[in-house]
Amino acid sequence: MDLGLKGKRAIVTGGTRGIGRATVELLAAEGASVAFCARNADVVAEVAAELTAKGATVFAKAVDVSKEAELKGFIQEAAAALGGVDIYVSNVTGGSLKGAEQWQQSLELDLLPLVHGIDEVTPLMEAAGGGSIIALSSTFGFDNVWPSSPNSYGAFKAAILRHASAAAHALASKGIRVNSVSPGPVYFEDGDWGKIKAGRPEVYEKVLGSIPLGRMGKPEEVAAAIVMLASPVTGYTVGTNLVCDGGMTVRTQY
Ligand SMILES: NC(=O)c1ccc[n+]([C@@H]2O[C@H](COP(=O)([O-])OP(=O)(O)OC[C@H]3O[C@@H](n4cnc5c(N)ncnc54)[C@H](OP(=O)(O)O)[C@@H]3O)[C@@H](O)[C@H]2O)c1
């Protein structure tokens, strides 16, 4: 199927690893021009060079999305470099933080970058005649799959779903579709589950045992869900939460 992404202009936050990187690669492979950011400037340059060598049109910058002015400046620079914005993927997370500061960090790394990103891309997408925004949440945002001590990650992933849903209804009349993607555990070596497998194998095995499909997800599988929602082929899908979790979520999804 032609996803209709040739010539589209996409921005992905946190594009050098895992799900974000797989999304950048898939968007580029589908013919979109892509802007991405992350904090490590060397890795940003490396990933950008790899994509450019494959013929992709890329704008990449070292940015900390927890700093509102940096994030908004990056979005404006990316839009100028690509000639506009049709797709925005809010992917960065602070992860499952521990300790007293976790609530502030989840606010600054998970929720506020989505809020600020939506605010900044809305006029740019209106100028483009519409667009697609995808917010990365998690099954932790709506399901206590492995009951654990309350932590900020699940609470802020829930807030992401709620804000994405409200934004979806507010922006649909402008032709801007907002949707969420909620992965279950996704394994890659330099990601959280790669580290847990190496450092706390008993936790890794326990979680693996709770996934009906019998394996963790791959970044490419979540990227495919994100790119599908980014594509005009899903042009009638607004305000949904697409769960990619190998069947781990127990609730009926409606
Ligand atoms: N992996 C999973 O099992 C899983 C499960 C459920 C939901 N999710 C969600 O899916 C999304 C992606 O997860 P992932 O595991 O692929 O993420 P990840 O391994 O944490 O990678 C995140 C990316 O964001 C960048 N980044 C981190 N902090 C940043 C900041 N302050 N400013 C700019 N860039 C920053 C990282 O590069 P630098 O470190 O160089 O900045 C990296 O490119 C997240 O929203 C996560 O909550 C993941």
PDBQT file of the ligand as one rigid body, heavy atoms in Angstrom, charges set to zero:
ROOT
HETATM    1  N1  LIG A 301      10.822   0.986  25.226  1.00  0.00    +0.000 N 
HETATM    2  C1  LIG A 301       9.700   0.576  25.808  1.00  0.00    +0.000 C 
HETATM    3  O1  LIG A 301       9.574  -0.565  26.283  1.00  0.00    +0.000 OA
HETATM    4  C2  LIG A 301       8.501   1.491  25.876  1.00  0.00    +0.000 A 
HETATM    5  C3  LIG A 301       7.308   0.981  26.428  1.00  0.00    +0.000 A 
HETATM    6  C4  LIG A 301       6.204   1.836  26.525  1.00  0.00    +0.000 A 
HETATM    7  C5  LIG A 301       6.281   3.140  26.085  1.00  0.00    +0.000 A 
HETATM    8  N2  LIG A 301       7.456   3.601  25.559  1.00  0.00    +0.000 N 
HETATM    9  C6  LIG A 301       7.488   5.011  25.134  1.00  0.00    +0.000 C 
HETATM   10  O2  LIG A 301       7.970   5.110  23.800  1.00  0.00    +0.000 OA
HETATM   11  C7  LIG A 301       8.771   6.297  23.664  1.00  0.00    +0.000 C 
HETATM   12  C8  LIG A 301      10.159   5.939  23.156  1.00  0.00    +0.000 C 
HETATM   13  O3  LIG A 301      10.726   4.996  24.045  1.00  0.00    +0.000 OA
HETATM   14  P1  LIG A 301      12.202   4.410  23.836  1.00  0.00    +0.000 P 
HETATM   15  O4  LIG A 301      12.328   3.283  24.807  1.00  0.00    +0.000 OA
HETATM   16  O5  LIG A 301      12.467   4.198  22.387  1.00  0.00    +0.000 OA
HETATM   17  O6  LIG A 301      13.072   5.686  24.375  1.00  0.00    +0.000 OA
HETATM   18  P2  LIG A 301      14.595   5.875  24.826  1.00  0.00    +0.000 P 
HETATM   19  O7  LIG A 301      15.412   4.644  24.676  1.00  0.00    +0.000 OA
HETATM   20  O8  LIG A 301      14.497   6.512  26.168  1.00  0.00    +0.000 OA
HETATM   21  O9  LIG A 301      15.116   6.910  23.726  1.00  0.00    +0.000 OA
HETATM   22  C9  LIG A 301      14.648   8.188  23.773  1.00  0.00    +0.000 C 
HETATM   23  C10 LIG A 301      15.262   9.095  22.720  1.00  0.00    +0.000 C 
HETATM   24  O10 LIG A 301      15.011  10.421  23.208  1.00  0.00    +0.000 OA
HETATM   25  C11 LIG A 301      16.234  11.128  23.379  1.00  0.00    +0.000 C 
HETATM   26  N3  LIG A 301      16.062  11.974  24.569  1.00  0.00    +0.000 N 
HETATM   27  C12 LIG A 301      15.990  11.596  25.873  1.00  0.00    +0.000 A 
HETATM   28  N4  LIG A 301      15.818  12.665  26.655  1.00  0.00    +0.000 NA
HETATM   29  C13 LIG A 301      15.792  13.759  25.838  1.00  0.00    +0.000 A 
HETATM   30  C14 LIG A 301      15.631  15.141  26.048  1.00  0.00    +0.000 A 
HETATM   31  N5  LIG A 301      15.489  15.662  27.284  1.00  0.00    +0.000 N 
HETATM   32  N6  LIG A 301      15.618  15.974  24.973  1.00  0.00    +0.000 NA
HETATM   33  C15 LIG A 301      15.774  15.468  23.717  1.00  0.00    +0.000 A 
HETATM   34  N7  LIG A 301      15.932  14.173  23.454  1.00  0.00    +0.000 NA
HETATM   35  C16 LIG A 301      15.927  13.318  24.509  1.00  0.00    +0.000 A 
HETATM   36  C17 LIG A 301      17.307  10.050  23.491  1.00  0.00    +0.000 C 
HETATM   37  O11 LIG A 301      18.594  10.509  23.103  1.00  0.00    +0.000 OA
HETATM   38  P3  LIG A 301      19.579  11.295  24.161  1.00  0.00    +0.000 P 
HETATM   39  O12 LIG A 301      19.684  10.394  25.362  1.00  0.00    +0.000 OA
HETATM   40  O13 LIG A 301      20.867  11.474  23.428  1.00  0.00    +0.000 OA
HETATM   41  O14 LIG A 301      18.924  12.581  24.483  1.00  0.00    +0.000 OA
HETATM   42  C18 LIG A 301      16.771   9.003  22.513  1.00  0.00    +0.000 C 
HETATM   43  O15 LIG A 301      17.049   9.389  21.181  1.00  0.00    +0.000 OA
HETATM   44  C19 LIG A 301       8.778   6.968  25.046  1.00  0.00    +0.000 C 
HETATM   45  O16 LIG A 301       7.788   7.941  25.127  1.00  0.00    +0.000 OA
HETATM   46  C20 LIG A 301       8.456   5.808  25.993  1.00  0.00    +0.000 C 
HETATM   47  O17 LIG A 301       7.863   6.232  27.211  1.00  0.00    +0.000 OA
HETATM   48  C21 LIG A 301       8.559   2.812  25.445  1.00  0.00    +0.000 A 
ENDROOT
TORSDOF 0
